[in-house]
Amino acid sequence: MATTNWLTASSSVFHTRSVNSRLAFASRTNQTPCRRSRVSFLGNVKRRLPVVLSMTAAEGSGEVAVKSVLPGHGISIMVNGCSGKMGKAVIKAADSAGVNIVPTSFGSAAEAGQMVEVCGKEITVHGPTEREKVLSSVFEKHPELIVVDYTIPSAVNDNAELYSKVGVPFVMGTTGGDRNKLYETVEEAKIYAVISPQMGKQVVAFLAAMEIMAEQFPGAFAGYSLEVMESHQASKLDASGTAKAVISCFQELGVSYDMDQIQLIRDPKQQVEMVGVPEEHVSGHAFHLYHLTSPDKTVSFEFQHNVCGRSIYAEGTVDAVLFLAKKIRLKAEQRIYNMIDVLREGNMR
């Protein structure tokens, strides 16, 4: 069987794959330029190039505060959406890191009154009513509280308004909602928050590298065609925000591509047989493939990042919590931070 060497950005940089790859792409026709503003995983904040920060603490500079933010030093989190798979994964990761889990959570009206047990802890789920009263009470009892939000897209804006009104710091990994309104709400409230649709630290680093390349080498791939495949669990109905962010970078690099051309794989049988998703991770995975081909078909580039399970996101969320707790204790600027800020800090576990 004839083979070709494709440049693959994955665990193995140079990878030999069969021409008859299991990853089948739908044909792309009538590709039209898509020059809308870039979809950025950084949100509505001004991006800065990564810099190396010195963490040397001078006398009186807050060294005690930095040390006290290490796991097990009084940080409490309230995980909203604790009955979901991401919520449970975050609770497990936070518990392993020594973070205190508050036995209170917000959920849907149907979940109100339920008890969710995670890591031997029983968590009471409250519905939409009396949320402000409940959150204010929890925040008063746990003054170093940080809320973690892994709810649903339709709850994003209401939840952000609630957190802003109460003044509680939060980490939000929930995607969807009106993102412009989300950032406006939190910016006006001037509270501490980490907001990122992508919490996987290594994936965020890859996305940051893509944005830097797009900024510094615009048009480098002009004329190239692009094919994109992404596979997620069947419950994810929309296209990946991560894929959209990467595609936006390729558009800046000169590639013409419309977001609705993304090939979504949601059928479990196809995911196992065509994409190669392990059966045990069909219910929780994120596989992405971007294939670029030169106009004369003689050159191709391939970028791939595959995630099985949710631990990468859960661990990144806990790092974001520890980062935000340190910012609060050092009385840093009250603003919206993102995962690039967390990566730049360099203190991840």
C-alpha positions in Angstrom: 0.0 0.0 0.0 1.4 3.4 -0.9 2.1 5.7 1.9 2.9 9.4 2.4 4.7 11.3 5.1 2.5 13.9 6.7 3.7 16.5 9.2 1.5 15.7 12.3 1.4 17.9 15.4 0.6 15.2 17.9 2.6 13.1 20.4 4.7 11.9 17.4 5.8 14.9 15.4 6.7 13.0 12.2 4.2 10.3 11.5 3.8 7.9 8.6 0.1 7.1 7.8 -1.7 5.2 5.1 -3.2 7.3 2.3 -6.4 5.3 3.0 -6.6 6.8 6.5 -9.6 5.9 8.6 -10.2 9.6 9.0 -12.5 10.3 6.0 -13.3 13.8 5.1 -16.5 15.0 3.3 -15.7 16.7 0.0 -15.3 20.5 0.2 -16.6 22.5 -2.6 -17.2 26.2 -3.3 -15.0 27.3 -0.4 -15.6 31.0 0.0 -13.4 33.5 2.0 -14.4 33.8 5.6 -12.8 36.9 6.9 -14.9 37.5 10.0 -13.2 38.6 13.2 -11.2 35.8 14.7 -12.8 33.4 17.1 -10.4 33.5 20.0 -10.3 31.2 23.0 -8.9 34.1 25.0 -12.3 35.9 25.0 -12.8 39.6 24.8 -9.5 40.5 26.4 -6.4 41.9 24.8 -3.9 39.1 24.1 -0.3 39.5 25.0 2.6 37.4 23.9 3.8 35.0 26.5 6.5 36.2 28.8 8.6 34.6 31.5 7.7 35.9 34.9 10.0 35.9 37.9 8.3 34.6 41.0 11.0 35.6 43.4 9.3 37.2 46.4 11.0 40.1 48.1 10.3 40.9 51.8 6.8 42.0 52.3 5.8 41.3 48.7 3.2 38.7 49.5 5.4 35.6 49.8 3.2 34.3 52.7 0.1 34.8 50.6 1.6 32.9 47.7 2.6 30.0 49.9 -0.8 29.9 51.7 -2.5 29.4 48.4 -1.0 26.0 47.9 -3.5 23.1 48.1 -4.9 22.5 51.5 -4.6 26.1 52.7 -8.2 27.2 53.2 -9.5 27.4 49.6 -13.1 26.4 49.2 -14.9 25.8 46.0 -18.6 25.4 45.1 -19.0 23.4 41.9 -22.2 24.3 40.0 -23.3 21.5 37.7 -21.9 18.9 40.1 -24.2 16.2 38.8 -22.6 16.4 35.4 -19.5 14.5 34.3 -17.3 17.6 34.2 -18.6 18.8 37.6 -17.8 15.4 39.1 -14.3 15.3 37.5 -13.5 18.7 38.9 -14.6 17.7 42.4 -12.4 14.6 42.3 -9.4 16.7 41.0 -9.9 19.4 43.6 -10.3 16.9 46.4 -7.0 15.2 45.4 -5.4 18.7 45.5 -6.6 19.3 49.1 -9.2 21.9 48.2 -12.3 22.1 50.4 -15.5 21.2 48.6 -18.5 23.1 49.8 -21.5 20.7 50.0 -23.8 23.0 48.0 -24.4 23.3 44.2 -26.8 24.9 41.7 -28.6 22.8 39.2 -31.8 22.7 37.2 -35.3 22.9 38.6 -35.6 19.1 38.1 -32.5 18.5 40.2 -33.5 20.7 43.1 -33.3 18.9 46.4 -31.2 16.1 45.0 -28.1 14.8 46.9 -25.1 14.0 44.7 -22.3 12.0 46.2 -18.8 12.5 44.9 -15.6 11.4 46.7 -17.6 10.4 49.7 -19.1 13.9 50.0 -22.8 14.5 49.8 -23.7 17.7 47.9 -27.1 19.3 48.0 -28.3 20.6 44.7 -30.4 23.8 44.7 -32.7 24.8 41.8 -33.1 28.3 40.3 -35.2 29.8 43.1 -33.4 31.5 46.1 -30.0 31.2 44.4 -28.9 34.6 45.5 -29.8 33.9 49.1 -28.1 30.5 49.1 -24.9 31.8 47.4 -24.7 34.9 49.7 -25.0 32.5 52.7 -22.2 30.2 51.4 -20.0 33.1 50.6 -20.4 34.6 54.1 -19.6 31.2 55.6 -16.6 30.7 53.3 -15.0 34.1 52.6 -12.3 32.5 50.4 -14.9 30.8 48.2 -14.4 30.4 44.5 -17.3 29.1 42.4 -16.6 26.7 39.6 -19.2 26.7 36.8 -19.8 23.7 34.5 -23.5 24.1 33.9 -25.2 24.5 30.6 -24.9 27.2 27.8 -28.4 28.6 28.5 -27.4 29.3 32.1 -24.1 31.1 31.4 -25.4 34.7 31.4 -27.8 34.3 34.3 -25.1 32.6 36.4 -22.5 35.3 35.6 -25.0 38.0 36.6 -25.6 36.2 39.9 -21.9 35.8 40.7 -21.3 39.5 39.8 -24.1 40.7 42.0 -22.9 38.7 45.0 -19.3 39.6 44.2 -18.0 36.0 44.4 -14.9 35.1 42.4 -15.5 32.3 39.8 -13.9 30.0 37.3 -16.2 29.3 34.3 -15.5 26.5 31.8 -19.1 26.4 30.5 -19.3 27.2 26.8 -22.1 29.0 24.9 -24.4 31.8 26.0 -23.9 35.4 24.9 -20.2 35.7 25.3 -20.1 39.5 24.7 -22.7 40.0 27.4 -20.8 37.6 29.7 -17.6 39.7 29.5 -19.5 43.0 29.8 -21.3 41.8 32.9 -18.2 40.6 34.7 -16.0 43.6 33.6 -18.6 46.0 34.9 -18.8 44.2 38.3 -15.0 44.3 38.6 -14.7 40.9 40.3 -12.0 38.2 40.0 -12.8 35.5 37.4 -11.1 33.0 35.1 -13.2 32.5 32.0 -12.1 30.0 29.3 -14.0 27.7 27.0 -10.9 25.5 27.0 -9.4 24.4 30.3 -6.9 21.9 29.0 -3.6 23.5 29.7 -1.6 21.8 26.9 -4.4 22.4 24.3 -4.5 26.1 25.4 -0.7 26.3 24.8 -1.2 24.9 21.3 -4.0 27.4 20.6 -1.8 30.3 21.9 1.0 29.1 19.5 -1.5 29.1 16.6 -2.6 32.7 17.4 1.0 33.9 17.6 1.8 32.2 14.2 -1.3 33.9 12.7 -0.3 37.3 14.1 3.3 37.1 13.0 2.9 35.3 9.6 -0.4 36.4 8.1 -1.0 34.9 4.7 1.6 32.1 5.1 -0.9 29.5 3.9 -2.6 31.5 1.2 -4.1 29.3 -1.4 -4.0 26.1 0.8 -7.3 24.2 1.2 -8.3 23.1 4.7 -10.3 20.0 5.9 -11.4 19.8 9.5 -12.8 16.9 11.4 -13.8 16.9 15.1 -15.3 14.1 17.1 -17.0 14.5 20.5 -19.5 12.5 22.5 -23.0 12.4 21.0 -24.4 14.8 23.6 -22.3 17.6 22.2 -24.5 19.0 19.4 -22.6 22.1 18.4 -19.2 22.4 16.7 -16.1 22.6 18.9 -15.1 26.1 20.1 -11.5 24.9 20.0 -11.8 23.9 16.4 -13.4 27.3 15.6 -10.5 29.1 17.3 -7.9 27.1 15.3 -9.8 27.6 12.0 -9.8 31.4 12.7 -6.1 31.3 12.9 -5.8 29.5 9.6 -8.1 32.1 8.1 -5.6 34.8 9.3 -2.9 32.7 7.7 -4.7 33.0 4.3 -6.9 29.9 4.2 -10.5 30.3 2.9 -12.8 28.2 5.0 -16.4 28.5 6.4 -17.2 27.3 9.9 -20.1 25.2 8.7 -17.7 23.0 6.7 -16.4 21.4 9.9 -17.1 17.7 9.7 -18.8 16.7 13.0 -18.5 13.1 14.0 -21.1 12.2 16.6 -22.1 8.6 15.7 -20.4 6.2 18.2 -19.8 3.5 15.6 -18.1 6.0 13.3 -16.0 7.3 16.2 -14.7 3.9 17.0 -14.3 2.5 13.4 -13.3 5.6 11.4 -11.8 8.0 13.9 -10.2 5.5 16.2 -11.7 6.6 19.5 -11.3 3.9 22.2 -14.6 2.4 23.0 -14.3 3.2 26.7 -14.0 6.9 25.8 -16.8 7.3 23.3 -18.9 9.0 26.0 -16.2 11.5 26.8 -13.5 12.6 24.2 -12.4 15.4 22.0 -10.6 14.5 18.8 -9.5 17.2 16.3 -7.8 17.0 13.0 -6.8 19.8 10.6 -5.4 18.9 7.2 -3.9 21.5 4.9 -3.1 20.9 1.2 -1.2 23.1 -1.2 -2.9 24.3 -4.4 -0.9 21.9 -6.5 -1.4 19.0 -4.0 2.3 18.4 -3.6 2.5 19.6 0.0 0.4 18.8 3.0 0.4 19.7 6.7 -1.6 18.0 9.5 -2.3 19.2 13.0 -4.0 16.9 15.5 -4.9 16.9 19.2 -6.9 14.1 20.8 -8.2 14.0 24.3 -9.7 10.9 26.0 -11.7 11.5 29.2 -12.0 14.7 31.2 -9.0 14.7 33.5 -7.0 17.3 31.4 -9.9 19.8 31.8 -10.5 19.0 35.5 -6.8 19.5 36.4 -6.6 22.7 34.4 -9.7 24.0 36.2 -8.1 23.3 39.6 -5.0 25.1 38.5 -7.2 28.0 37.5 -8.8 28.0 41.0 -5.4 28.0 42.7 -4.2 30.8 40.3 -7.3 32.9 41.1 -7.0 32.3 44.9 -3.4 33.6 44.7 -4.5 36.7 42.8 -7.1 37.4 45.4 -4.8 37.0 48.4 -2.1 39.2 46.7 -4.8 41.8 46.0 -4.0 41.8 42.3 -6.2 43.5 39.7 -9.8 42.5 39.9 -10.5 41.5 36.3 -11.2 38.6 34.0 -8.3 36.3 33.6 -7.9 33.4 31.1 -6.0 30.2 30.8 -3.1 32.0 29.1 -2.7 34.0 32.3 -2.7 30.7 34.3 -0.1 29.2 31.9 2.1 32.3 32.1 2.2 32.2 35.8 4.2 29.0 35.6 3.1 27.6 39.0 0.9 24.7 37.8 1.1 21.4 39.6 
